[in-house]
Amino acid sequence: MAFDKDTGASAGKKSKRGSSKQINEIREVYSELLHNNKDKLQEWFDEVGKQDPAKALDLMLKMSAFVLPKYKLVESKVFEKSEPKVYTTSWGT
């Protein structure tokens, strides 16, 4: 894609998410909050799990999204092996 007036202007804009330093600080604070309250969290999960195990699992998965890295699915394409093509050219005989 070539740059024109519109795409060039949008390429220079700052991210709406904030700087990576700010994001890393937020992740660190959140991880520390979880670590400092791990005993309470376990009690809360146990209490929720008694009433609704699916909800307890859902809560755990939602919280893990803030700490664990997210992976993207990568698709690879495999091409079938084919025989080489042979072209014959004759010169006016």
C-alpha positions as CSV (number, residue, x, y, z in Angstrom):
1,M,0.0,0.0,0.0
2,A,1.4,3.3,-1.0
3,F,1.4,6.3,1.2
4,D,-0.8,9.2,0.3
5,K,-2.0,12.2,2.2
6,D,-4.5,10.3,4.3
7,T,-2.5,7.1,5.0
8,G,0.6,9.1,5.8
9,A,-1.2,11.3,8.3
10,S,-2.7,8.2,10.1
11,A,0.7,6.5,10.2
12,G,2.1,9.3,12.3
13,K,-0.7,9.2,15.0
14,K,0.0,7.9,18.5
15,S,-1.6,4.8,19.7
16,K,-4.9,5.2,21.7
17,R,-3.8,2.3,24.0
18,G,-1.0,4.3,25.6
19,S,2.7,3.6,25.5
20,S,4.1,0.2,26.0
21,K,5.7,1.4,29.3
22,Q,2.3,2.4,30.6
23,I,0.8,-1.0,29.5
24,N,3.6,-2.9,31.2
25,E,3.2,-0.9,34.4
26,I,-0.6,-1.7,34.4
27,R,0.2,-5.4,33.8
28,E,2.7,-5.4,36.6
29,V,0.3,-3.8,39.1
30,Y,-2.4,-6.2,38.1
31,S,-0.2,-9.2,38.5
32,E,1.0,-7.9,41.9
33,L,-2.6,-7.4,43.0
34,L,-3.4,-11.0,42.0
35,H,-0.3,-12.3,43.8
36,N,-1.0,-10.3,47.0
37,N,-4.6,-11.6,47.1
38,K,-4.0,-15.2,45.9
39,D,-5.4,-16.7,49.2
40,K,-8.5,-14.5,49.0
41,L,-8.9,-15.3,45.3
42,Q,-8.8,-19.0,46.0
43,E,-11.5,-18.6,48.6
44,W,-13.6,-16.6,46.3
45,F,-13.2,-19.1,43.4
46,D,-14.1,-22.0,45.8
47,E,-17.2,-20.1,46.9
48,V,-18.3,-19.3,43.3
49,G,-17.4,-22.8,42.2
50,K,-19.7,-24.4,44.8
51,Q,-22.6,-22.5,43.4
52,D,-21.7,-22.5,39.7
53,P,-18.5,-24.3,38.5
54,A,-18.8,-23.0,35.0
55,K,-18.8,-19.4,36.2
56,A,-15.7,-20.0,38.3
57,L,-13.9,-21.4,35.3
58,D,-15.1,-18.4,33.2
59,L,-13.8,-16.0,35.8
60,M,-10.4,-17.7,35.9
61,L,-10.1,-17.6,32.1
62,K,-11.0,-14.0,32.0
63,M,-8.4,-13.1,34.6
64,S,-5.7,-15.1,32.9
65,A,-6.0,-13.0,29.8
66,F,-4.4,-10.1,31.7
67,V,-1.4,-12.1,32.7
68,L,-0.7,-14.8,30.1
69,P,0.5,-13.9,26.6
70,K,-2.0,-14.3,23.8
71,Y,-1.1,-16.5,20.8
72,K,-2.3,-16.1,17.3
73,L,-3.2,-19.0,15.1
74,V,-0.6,-19.4,12.3
75,E,-1.7,-21.1,9.1
76,S,0.8,-22.7,6.9
77,K,0.2,-23.7,3.3
78,V,1.8,-26.8,1.9
79,F,2.1,-27.0,-1.9
80,E,1.9,-30.3,-3.7
81,K,5.0,-31.5,-5.4
82,S,4.5,-31.5,-9.2
83,E,6.6,-32.7,-12.1
84,P,8.7,-30.1,-13.9
85,K,7.1,-28.7,-17.1
86,V,9.1,-29.2,-20.3
87,Y,8.6,-26.7,-23.2
88,T,9.9,-27.6,-26.7
89,T,10.6,-24.8,-29.2
90,S,11.4,-25.4,-32.9
91,W,13.1,-22.8,-35.0
92,G,11.6,-22.8,-38.5
93,T,12.6,-26.3,-39.7
